[in-house]
Amino acid sequence: MLTTGDMARLSKSTLRTVRFYEEAGLLSPEPREAGGQRLFRRRELDKLKLASELRQAGFSLDEIRSLFEVKHRNTSGRSAARELVAELESRTRQVGERIRLLERLRADLVAARRAIEPCENCADTNFPESCSECRTMLDAGDLPPAATVLWDLRR
C-alpha cells in the first residue's frame, strides 16, 4: 500500500497533485486506517501517472475520466472494448495533430531564435526603433512568424 506521499514521490508529482486527482474522482484510496492516513493500491499509482501524462498532453479532466470509466459503464466486454478502441483511435488522432502542431511551433521557435541571435551584439542607441531598418534583419530575408511577432518587426 502507498501513502499519499509515496504516490507523489513515485509519480514525480506533488501531494497537491495526488489530492487533486483524488478529489476529481480519478484516484480511489482504500478506506482510511485508524490513523486517518489515506492509502492507495499500486494500480492507483499507475492511474496517477497516466492521468498526469494525459493532462500534460492537453487532455481535460473530463476526457481522462471518460477513458478511465469506459470499462465500468458498459455491460459487456464487447461493448466496452468497442467503445474504448474507438475512443483510443480518436485520442490517437488528437495526439498526432498536437504533435504536428508542436513540431511546427518548435521549428518556428528555433528559426526565430537563430534569426534574433545576431541581435545579441546590437549596440544601436536607437533600439528598439531602429530594428525595422536594421541591416541584420533586412538581410535575413523572410523571417519566421515567431521572430516577426516577438521582435515586433512590422514588414
Secondary structure as UniProt FT lines:
FT   STRAND          2..3
FT   HELIX           4..11
FT   HELIX           15..23
FT   TURN            24..25
FT   TURN            34..35
FT   STRAND          39..40
FT   HELIX           42..56
FT   TURN            57..58
FT   HELIX           61..73
FT   HELIX           77..116
FT   HELIX           117..121
FT   TURN            125..128
FT   HELIX           129..133
FT   HELIX           135..139
FT   HELIX           145..150
FT   TURN            151..152
//
